[in-house]
Protein backbone atom coordinates (compact mmCIF):
# COMPACT_ATOMS: atom_id res chain seq x y z
CA UNK A 1 0.00 0.00 0.00
CA UNK A 2 1.29 3.48 -0.84
CA UNK A 3 2.38 5.54 2.22
CA UNK A 4 -0.19 8.27 1.65
CA UNK A 5 -2.97 5.68 1.60
CA UNK A 6 -1.84 4.32 4.97
CA UNK A 7 -1.94 7.85 6.39
CA UNK A 8 -5.28 8.66 4.79
CA UNK A 9 -7.13 6.11 6.91
CA UNK A 10 -6.36 7.67 10.32
CA UNK A 11 -6.94 11.13 8.88
CA UNK A 12 -10.33 10.00 7.65
CA UNK A 13 -11.05 8.66 11.13
CA UNK A 14 -10.17 12.05 12.62
CA UNK A 15 -12.45 13.82 10.18
CA UNK A 16 -15.22 11.31 10.90
CA UNK A 17 -14.92 12.05 14.63
CA UNK A 18 -15.06 15.76 13.89
CA UNK A 19 -18.12 15.24 11.71
CA UNK A 20 -19.79 13.33 14.53
CA UNK A 21 -19.19 16.24 16.87
CA UNK A 22 -20.64 18.55 14.26
CA UNK A 23 -23.83 16.50 14.22
CA UNK A 24 -23.96 16.47 18.02
CA UNK A 25 -23.22 20.14 18.54
CA UNK A 26 -25.39 23.00 17.26
CA UNK A 27 -24.20 25.20 14.43
CA UNK A 28 -23.07 27.74 17.02
CA UNK A 29 -20.40 25.37 18.35
CA UNK A 30 -17.62 27.82 17.60
CA UNK A 31 -19.40 30.72 19.28
CA UNK A 32 -17.63 32.51 22.15
CA UNK A 33 -17.28 30.36 25.24
CA UNK A 34 -18.23 31.66 28.66
CA UNK A 35 -15.22 32.21 30.87
CA UNK A 36 -17.04 30.92 33.93
CA UNK A 37 -14.74 29.86 36.74
CA UNK A 38 -17.35 27.71 38.43
CA UNK A 39 -16.19 24.10 38.87
CA UNK A 40 -18.20 21.41 37.14
CA UNK A 41 -20.20 18.89 39.14
CA UNK A 42 -17.74 16.20 38.04
CA UNK A 43 -14.82 18.23 39.33
CA UNK A 44 -16.62 18.87 42.61
CA UNK A 45 -17.25 15.15 43.00
CA UNK A 46 -13.58 14.47 42.36
CA UNK A 47 -12.69 16.64 45.35
CA UNK A 48 -14.46 14.23 47.67
CA UNK A 49 -12.96 11.16 46.04
CA UNK A 50 -9.41 12.23 45.23
CA UNK A 51 -8.71 15.15 47.55
CA UNK A 52 -8.43 17.84 44.91
CA UNK A 53 -10.68 20.80 44.03
CA UNK A 54 -10.99 21.44 47.76
CA UNK A 55 -11.63 25.17 48.01
CA UNK A 56 -11.00 25.06 51.75
CA UNK A 57 -7.40 23.96 51.13
CA UNK A 58 -4.78 26.47 52.25
CA UNK A 59 -1.25 26.23 50.82
CA UNK A 60 1.46 25.30 53.31
CA UNK A 61 4.79 26.96 53.96
CA UNK A 62 6.44 24.03 52.15
CA UNK A 63 4.12 24.37 49.14
CA UNK A 64 2.90 27.97 49.13
CA UNK A 65 1.28 27.98 45.71
CA UNK A 66 -1.84 26.12 44.57
CA UNK A 67 -1.44 23.89 41.52
CA UNK A 68 -3.91 24.28 38.65
CA UNK A 69 -4.18 21.24 36.36
CA UNK A 70 -5.15 21.93 32.73
CA UNK A 71 -6.40 18.92 30.75
CA UNK A 72 -5.73 18.11 27.11
CA UNK A 73 -7.84 17.94 23.95
CA UNK A 74 -10.85 15.59 24.15
CA UNK A 75 -10.25 15.26 27.92
CA UNK A 76 -11.81 16.83 31.02
CA UNK A 77 -10.99 18.05 34.52
CA UNK A 78 -11.37 14.61 36.12
CA UNK A 79 -10.34 11.84 33.73
CA UNK A 80 -7.03 13.50 32.80
CA UNK A 81 -5.95 13.73 36.44
CA UNK A 82 -7.08 10.56 38.19
CA UNK A 83 -3.44 9.67 38.88
CA UNK A 84 -1.50 12.96 38.98
CA UNK A 85 -3.93 14.92 41.18
CA UNK A 86 -3.80 12.40 44.07
CA UNK A 87 -0.02 12.11 43.55
CA UNK A 88 0.34 15.83 44.22
CA UNK A 89 -2.26 16.13 47.00
CA UNK A 90 -0.51 13.27 48.81
CA UNK A 91 2.64 15.41 48.71
CA UNK A 92 0.88 18.33 50.39
CA UNK A 93 -0.19 20.50 47.47
CA UNK A 94 -3.54 22.26 47.10
CA UNK A 95 -4.61 20.97 43.69
CA UNK A 96 -7.38 22.24 41.41
CA UNK A 97 -8.57 21.37 37.91
CA UNK A 98 -10.93 23.05 35.48
CA UNK A 99 -12.99 22.16 32.44
CA UNK A 100 -12.46 24.45 29.47
CA UNK A 101 -13.06 24.68 25.74
CA UNK A 102 -16.52 23.10 25.94
CA UNK A 103 -18.70 22.94 22.84
CA UNK A 104 -22.48 23.24 23.29
CA UNK A 105 -24.10 19.82 23.24
CA UNK A 106 -20.78 17.95 23.55
CA UNK A 107 -20.40 16.52 27.06
CA UNK A 108 -17.24 15.03 28.60
CA UNK A 109 -14.97 15.77 25.62
CA UNK A 110 -13.60 19.27 26.11
CA UNK A 111 -10.76 21.55 24.95
CA UNK A 112 -12.27 21.76 21.47
CA UNK A 113 -13.30 25.42 21.39
CA UNK A 114 -11.12 28.35 20.27
CA UNK A 115 -7.91 28.28 22.27
CA UNK A 116 -7.80 32.02 22.94
CA UNK A 117 -11.25 31.77 24.55
CA UNK A 118 -10.13 28.75 26.54
CA UNK A 119 -7.24 30.86 27.84
CA UNK A 120 -9.83 33.35 29.05
CA UNK A 121 -11.54 30.57 30.97
CA UNK A 122 -8.21 29.62 32.53
CA UNK A 123 -7.63 33.25 33.54
CA UNK A 124 -10.96 33.38 35.36
CA UNK A 125 -10.29 30.03 37.03
CA UNK A 126 -6.83 31.02 38.28
CA UNK A 127 -8.38 34.16 39.77
CA UNK A 128 -10.94 32.01 41.57
CA UNK A 129 -8.27 29.67 42.96
CA UNK A 130 -6.07 32.54 44.14
CA UNK A 131 -9.03 34.22 45.82
CA UNK A 132 -10.04 30.99 47.57
CA UNK A 133 -6.56 30.04 48.75
CA UNK A 134 -5.22 33.50 49.51
CA UNK A 135 -2.09 32.79 47.46
CA UNK A 136 -0.40 35.48 45.38
CA UNK A 137 0.61 33.11 42.58
CA UNK A 138 -0.28 29.67 41.23
CA UNK A 139 1.66 26.96 39.43
CA UNK A 140 0.14 25.40 36.32
CA UNK A 141 0.60 21.82 35.13
CA UNK A 142 -0.95 20.91 31.79
CA UNK A 143 -1.10 17.93 29.48
CA UNK A 144 -1.02 18.25 25.68
CA UNK A 145 -3.10 21.32 24.69
CA UNK A 146 -3.27 22.02 28.42
CA UNK A 147 0.50 22.47 28.51
CA UNK A 148 0.43 24.90 25.60
CA UNK A 149 -2.79 26.91 26.03
CA UNK A 150 -1.61 28.53 29.31
CA UNK A 151 1.20 30.17 27.32
CA UNK A 152 -1.47 32.29 25.61
CA UNK A 153 -2.78 33.26 29.05
CA UNK A 154 0.72 34.16 30.21
CA UNK A 155 1.62 36.11 27.08
CA UNK A 156 -1.58 37.94 26.17
CA UNK A 157 -3.95 37.92 29.18
CA UNK A 158 -1.73 39.07 32.03
CA UNK A 159 -1.16 35.61 33.47
CA UNK A 160 2.58 36.12 33.99
CA UNK A 161 1.83 38.28 37.05
CA UNK A 162 -0.15 35.45 38.65
CA UNK A 163 1.82 32.34 37.68
CA UNK A 164 5.17 31.19 39.04
CA UNK A 165 5.74 28.09 36.89
CA UNK A 166 4.23 26.30 33.90
CA UNK A 167 4.89 22.58 33.54
CA UNK A 168 3.86 21.10 30.20
CA UNK A 169 3.52 17.33 29.79
CA UNK A 170 3.70 16.50 26.06
CA UNK A 171 2.60 20.05 25.17
CA UNK A 172 1.82 21.07 21.62
CA UNK A 173 3.99 24.18 21.78
CA UNK A 174 4.78 24.69 18.10
CA UNK A 175 1.98 22.82 16.34
CA UNK A 176 1.81 19.22 15.26
CA UNK A 177 1.97 17.39 11.96
CA UNK A 178 0.21 14.35 13.49
CA UNK A 179 2.98 12.15 12.08
CA UNK A 180 2.51 13.78 8.68
CA UNK A 181 -1.28 13.51 8.55
CA UNK A 182 -1.83 17.26 8.46
CA UNK A 183 0.15 17.43 5.20
CA UNK A 184 -2.67 15.46 3.61
CA UNK A 185 -5.39 18.02 4.40
CA UNK A 186 -5.06 19.76 0.99
CA UNK A 187 -5.95 16.42 -0.64
CA UNK A 188 -9.31 16.35 1.19
CA UNK A 189 -11.30 19.35 -0.07
CA UNK A 190 -13.15 21.05 2.77
CA UNK A 191 -11.41 19.02 5.47
CA UNK A 192 -9.61 21.94 7.06
CA UNK A 193 -12.75 24.07 6.92
CA UNK A 194 -14.63 21.28 8.70
CA UNK A 195 -12.00 21.11 11.43
CA UNK A 196 -12.04 24.89 11.88
CA UNK A 197 -15.82 25.17 12.01
CA UNK A 198 -16.59 22.15 14.17
CA UNK A 199 -13.54 21.89 16.44
CA UNK A 200 -11.52 25.11 16.28
CA UNK A 201 -8.86 23.92 18.74
CA UNK A 202 -7.91 21.02 16.46
CA UNK A 203 -7.30 23.30 13.50
CA UNK A 204 -5.42 25.82 15.65
CA UNK A 205 -2.99 23.14 16.83
CA UNK A 206 -1.78 22.24 13.34
CA UNK A 207 1.80 23.30 12.66
CA UNK A 208 1.85 26.61 10.80
CA UNK A 209 -1.64 27.71 11.84
CA UNK A 210 -2.35 31.41 12.42
CA UNK A 211 -2.80 30.68 16.12
CA UNK A 212 0.58 28.97 16.45
CA UNK A 213 2.27 31.76 14.53
CA UNK A 214 0.82 34.38 16.87
CA UNK A 215 1.59 32.38 20.01
CA UNK A 216 5.27 31.95 19.19
CA UNK A 217 5.97 35.31 17.56
CA UNK A 218 8.60 37.23 19.49
CA UNK A 219 9.74 34.22 21.52
CA UNK A 220 8.37 31.21 23.34
CA UNK A 221 8.48 32.57 26.89
CA UNK A 222 7.67 35.63 28.97
CA UNK A 223 9.80 37.03 31.82
CA UNK A 224 9.11 35.99 35.39
CA UNK A 225 7.77 32.48 34.71
CA UNK A 226 9.68 29.19 34.98
CA UNK A 227 8.92 26.73 32.18
CA UNK A 228 9.36 22.96 32.18
CA UNK A 229 8.56 20.69 29.24
CA UNK A 230 8.37 16.91 29.71
CA UNK A 231 8.29 15.00 26.41
CA UNK A 232 8.55 11.42 25.20
CA UNK A 233 10.27 10.25 22.04
CA UNK A 234 7.31 7.91 21.46
CA UNK A 235 4.77 10.71 21.14
CA UNK A 236 2.48 9.96 18.22
CA UNK A 237 0.20 12.98 18.62
CA UNK A 238 2.51 15.98 18.95
CA UNK A 239 5.05 15.35 16.22
CA UNK A 240 7.94 15.73 15.77
CA UNK A 241 8.29 15.32 19.52
CA UNK A 242 11.14 17.83 19.84
CA UNK A 243 8.83 20.62 18.65
CA UNK A 244 7.37 20.45 22.15
CA UNK A 245 10.55 21.97 23.60
CA UNK A 246 10.74 25.68 24.34
CA UNK A 247 13.53 28.20 23.86
CA UNK A 248 14.26 31.10 26.17
CA UNK A 249 15.19 32.01 29.70
CA UNK A 250 14.09 29.89 32.66
CA UNK A 251 13.33 26.86 30.47
CA UNK A 252 14.01 23.21 31.30
CA UNK A 253 13.35 20.71 28.51
CA UNK A 254 13.20 17.07 29.61
CA UNK A 255 13.07 14.01 27.36
CA UNK A 256 11.72 11.33 29.68
CA UNK A 257 13.87 8.61 28.07
CA UNK A 258 16.94 10.56 29.21
CA UNK A 259 15.74 9.89 32.74
CA UNK A 260 14.71 6.29 32.11
CA UNK A 261 15.50 4.63 28.79
CA UNK A 262 12.98 1.88 29.61
CA UNK A 263 10.06 4.33 29.71
CA UNK A 264 7.85 3.53 26.70
CA UNK A 265 5.02 5.96 27.45
CA UNK A 266 3.47 7.66 24.45
CA UNK A 267 1.47 10.89 24.37
CA UNK A 268 -1.54 9.93 26.50
CA UNK A 269 0.17 7.73 29.06
CA UNK A 270 2.85 10.33 29.77
CA UNK A 271 0.21 12.54 31.37
CA UNK A 272 -2.21 9.91 32.61
CA UNK A 273 -0.16 7.31 34.47
CA UNK A 274 3.61 7.83 34.07
CA UNK A 275 5.03 8.19 37.59
CA UNK A 276 8.49 8.90 36.20
CA UNK A 277 7.00 11.95 34.49
CA UNK A 278 5.11 12.74 37.70
CA UNK A 279 8.42 12.80 39.57
CA UNK A 280 9.69 15.36 37.07
CA UNK A 281 6.53 17.40 37.68
CA UNK A 282 7.19 17.35 41.44
CA UNK A 283 10.78 18.45 40.83
CA UNK A 284 9.59 21.32 38.63
CA UNK A 285 7.10 22.49 41.25
CA UNK A 286 9.70 22.40 44.03
CA UNK A 287 13.15 22.72 42.44
CA UNK A 288 14.80 23.54 45.76
CA UNK A 289 14.06 20.00 46.95
CA UNK A 290 14.37 18.16 43.63
CA UNK A 291 15.75 14.63 43.63
CA UNK A 292 17.15 12.67 40.67
CA UNK A 293 14.56 11.12 38.40
CA UNK A 294 15.38 7.52 37.41
CA UNK A 295 13.52 4.38 36.44
CA UNK A 296 13.11 3.75 40.18
CA UNK A 297 10.97 6.89 40.41
CA UNK A 298 8.04 4.74 39.32
CA UNK A 299 8.02 3.46 42.93
CA UNK A 300 8.13 6.86 44.59
C-alpha positions in Angstrom: 0.0 0.0 0.0 1.3 3.5 -0.8 2.4 5.5 2.2 -0.2 8.3 1.6 -3.0 5.7 1.6 -1.8 4.3 5.0 -1.9 7.8 6.4 -5.3 8.7 4.8 -7.1 6.1 6.9 -6.4 7.7 10.3 -6.9 11.1 8.9 -10.3 10.0 7.6 -11.1 8.7 11.1 -10.2 12.0 12.6 -12.4 13.8 10.2 -15.2 11.3 10.9 -14.9 12.0 14.6 -15.1 15.8 13.9 -18.1 15.2 11.7 -19.8 13.3 14.5 -19.2 16.2 16.9 -20.6 18.5 14.3 -23.8 16.5 14.2 -24.0 16.5 18.0 -23.2 20.1 18.5 -25.4 23.0 17.3 -24.2 25.2 14.4 -23.1 27.7 17.0 -20.4 25.4 18.3 -17.6 27.8 17.6 -19.4 30.7 19.3 -17.6 32.5 22.1 -17.3 30.4 25.2 -18.2 31.7 28.7 -15.2 32.2 30.9 -17.0 30.9 33.9 -14.7 29.9 36.7 -17.3 27.7 38.4 -16.2 24.1 38.9 -18.2 21.4 37.1 -20.2 18.9 39.1 -17.7 16.2 38.0 -14.8 18.2 39.3 -16.6 18.9 42.6 -17.3 15.1 43.0 -13.6 14.5 42.4 -12.7 16.6 45.4 -14.5 14.2 47.7 -13.0 11.2 46.0 -9.4 12.2 45.2 -8.7 15.1 47.6 -8.4 17.8 44.9 -10.7 20.8 44.0 -11.0 21.4 47.8 -11.6 25.2 48.0 -11.0 25.1 51.8 -7.4 24.0 51.1 -4.8 26.5 52.2 -1.3 26.2 50.8 1.5 25.3 53.3 4.8 27.0 54.0 6.4 24.0 52.1 4.1 24.4 49.1 2.9 28.0 49.1 1.3 28.0 45.7 -1.8 26.1 44.6 -1.4 23.9 41.5 -3.9 24.3 38.7 -4.2 21.2 36.4 -5.2 21.9 32.7 -6.4 18.9 30.7 -5.7 18.1 27.1 -7.8 17.9 24.0 -10.9 15.6 24.2 -10.3 15.3 27.9 -11.8 16.8 31.0 -11.0 18.0 34.5 -11.4 14.6 36.1 -10.3 11.8 33.7 -7.0 13.5 32.8 -5.9 13.7 36.4 -7.1 10.6 38.2 -3.4 9.7 38.9 -1.5 13.0 39.0 -3.9 14.9 41.2 -3.8 12.4 44.1 0.0 12.1 43.5 0.3 15.8 44.2 -2.3 16.1 47.0 -0.5 13.3 48.8 2.6 15.4 48.7 0.9 18.3 50.4 -0.2 20.5 47.5 -3.5 22.3 47.1 -4.6 21.0 43.7 -7.4 22.2 41.4 -8.6 21.4 37.9 -10.9 23.0 35.5 -13.0 22.2 32.4 -12.5 24.5 29.5 -13.1 24.7 25.7 -16.5 23.1 25.9 -18.7 22.9 22.8 -22.5 23.2 23.3 -24.1 19.8 23.2 -20.8 18.0 23.6 -20.4 16.5 27.1 -17.2 15.0 28.6 -15.0 15.8 25.6 -13.6 19.3 26.1 -10.8 21.6 24.9 -12.3 21.8 21.5 -13.3 25.4 21.4 -11.1 28.4 20.3 -7.9 28.3 22.3 -7.8 32.0 22.9 -11.2 31.8 24.5 -10.1 28.7 26.5 -7.2 30.9 27.8 -9.8 33.4 29.1 -11.5 30.6 31.0 -8.2 29.6 32.5 -7.6 33.2 33.5 -11.0 33.4 35.4 -10.3 30.0 37.0 -6.8 31.0 38.3 -8.4 34.2 39.8 -10.9 32.0 41.6 -8.3 29.7 43.0 -6.1 32.5 44.1 -9.0 34.2 45.8 -10.0 31.0 47.6 -6.6 30.0 48.8 -5.2 33.5 49.5 -2.1 32.8 47.5 -0.4 35.5 45.4 0.6 33.1 42.6 -0.3 29.7 41.2 1.7 27.0 39.4 0.1 25.4 36.3 0.6 21.8 35.1 -1.0 20.9 31.8 -1.1 17.9 29.5 -1.0 18.2 25.7 -3.1 21.3 24.7 -3.3 22.0 28.4 0.5 22.5 28.5 0.4 24.9 25.6 -2.8 26.9 26.0 -1.6 28.5 29.3 1.2 30.2 27.3 -1.5 32.3 25.6 -2.8 33.3 29.1 0.7 34.2 30.2 1.6 36.1 27.1 -1.6 37.9 26.2 -3.9 37.9 29.2 -1.7 39.1 32.0 -1.2 35.6 33.5 2.6 36.1 34.0 1.8 38.3 37.0 -0.2 35.5 38.6 1.8 32.3 37.7 5.2 31.2 39.0 5.7 28.1 36.9 4.2 26.3 33.9 4.9 22.6 33.5 3.9 21.1 30.2 3.5 17.3 29.8 3.7 16.5 26.1 2.6 20.1 25.2 1.8 21.1 21.6 4.0 24.2 21.8 4.8 24.7 18.1 2.0 22.8 16.3 1.8 19.2 15.3 2.0 17.4 12.0 0.2 14.3 13.5 3.0 12.2 12.1 2.5 13.8 8.7 -1.3 13.5 8.6 -1.8 17.3 8.5 0.1 17.4 5.2 -2.7 15.5 3.6 -5.4 18.0 4.4 -5.1 19.8 1.0 -5.9 16.4 -0.6 -9.3 16.3 1.2 -11.3 19.3 -0.1 -13.2 21.0 2.8 -11.4 19.0 5.5 -9.6 21.9 7.1 -12.8 24.1 6.9 -14.6 21.3 8.7 -12.0 21.1 11.4 -12.0 24.9 11.9 -15.8 25.2 12.0 -16.6 22.1 14.2 -13.5 21.9 16.4 -11.5 25.1 16.3 -8.9 23.9 18.7 -7.9 21.0 16.5 -7.3 23.3 13.5 -5.4 25.8 15.6 -3.0 23.1 16.8 -1.8 22.2 13.3 1.8 23.3 12.7 1.9 26.6 10.8 -1.6 27.7 11.8 -2.3 31.4 12.4 -2.8 30.7 16.1 0.6 29.0 16.5 2.3 31.8 14.5 0.8 34.4 16.9 1.6 32.4 20.0 5.3 32.0 19.2 6.0 35.3 17.6 8.6 37.2 19.5 9.7 34.2 21.5 8.4 31.2 23.3 8.5 32.6 26.9 7.7 35.6 29.0 9.8 37.0 31.8 9.1 36.0 35.4 7.8 32.5 34.7 9.7 29.2 35.0 8.9 26.7 32.2 9.4 23.0 32.2 8.6 20.7 29.2 8.4 16.9 29.7 8.3 15.0 26.4 8.5 11.4 25.2 10.3 10.3 22.0 7.3 7.9 21.5 4.8 10.7 21.1 2.5 10.0 18.2 0.2 13.0 18.6 2.5 16.0 18.9 5.1 15.3 16.2 7.9 15.7 15.8 8.3 15.3 19.5 11.1 17.8 19.8 8.8 20.6 18.6 7.4 20.5 22.1 10.5 22.0 23.6 10.7 25.7 24.3 13.5 28.2 23.9 14.3 31.1 26.2 15.2 32.0 29.7 14.1 29.9 32.7 13.3 26.9 30.5 14.0 23.2 31.3 13.3 20.7 28.5 13.2 17.1 29.6 13.1 14.0 27.4 11.7 11.3 29.7 13.9 8.6 28.1 16.9 10.6 29.2 15.7 9.9 32.7 14.7 6.3 32.1 15.5 4.6 28.8 13.0 1.9 29.6 10.1 4.3 29.7 7.8 3.5 26.7 5.0 6.0 27.4 3.5 7.7 24.4 1.5 10.9 24.4 -1.5 9.9 26.5 0.2 7.7 29.1 2.9 10.3 29.8 0.2 12.5 31.4 -2.2 9.9 32.6 -0.2 7.3 34.5 3.6 7.8 34.1 5.0 8.2 37.6 8.5 8.9 36.2 7.0 11.9 34.5 5.1 12.7 37.7 8.4 12.8 39.6 9.7 15.4 37.1 6.5 17.4 37.7 7.2 17.3 41.4 10.8 18.5 40.8 9.6 21.3 38.6 7.1 22.5 41.3 9.7 22.4 44.0 13.1 22.7 42.4 14.8 23.5 45.8 14.1 20.0 46.9 14.4 18.2 43.6 15.7 14.6 43.6 17.2 12.7 40.7 14.6 11.1 38.4 15.4 7.5 37.4 13.5 4.4 36.4 13.1 3.7 40.2 11.0 6.9 40.4 8.0 4.7 39.3 8.0 3.5 42.9 8.1 6.9 44.6 
